Amino acid sequence: MSWRRLRVLIQHLPPESATWTAMRNAADPAELAAQAEKGEPEKGRWSQTEQLLALVADRVARLEWALWSVNIEKKSQRPDPPEPLRRPGVGPRKKKPKLNSNSADRLFQLIQGGAE
């Protein structure tokens, strides 16, 4: 067996395999911290079971958020909706820009026909 073939076989083992576990356990804390900082779960490989589990987790988080939202007296205290778990092949969701007072004034002028 060539070294290339061995590398390909190891790279395609599941993340919970004994080989990957041993490699993670042998890594020093600084290396693990560096990997955690630049972690990108959307580039990983997920099985169908992991995809379904993420879907269930997202729906439970959404139900929890809905329960909180319904039982809060003031709308201003309502929490933000939960972010879905990041999945392979999908980048993080972009934040919508919030409307500040300058933007609100400009929008109001445009609505009133003040476009110049």
Secondary structure, DSSP 8 states (H G I E B T S, - for coil): --HHHHHHHHHTS-TTSHHHHHHHHHS-HHHHHHHHHT--GGGS---HHHHHHHHHHHHHHHHHHHHHHHT-S-GGG----------TT-----------HHHHHHHHHHHTT---
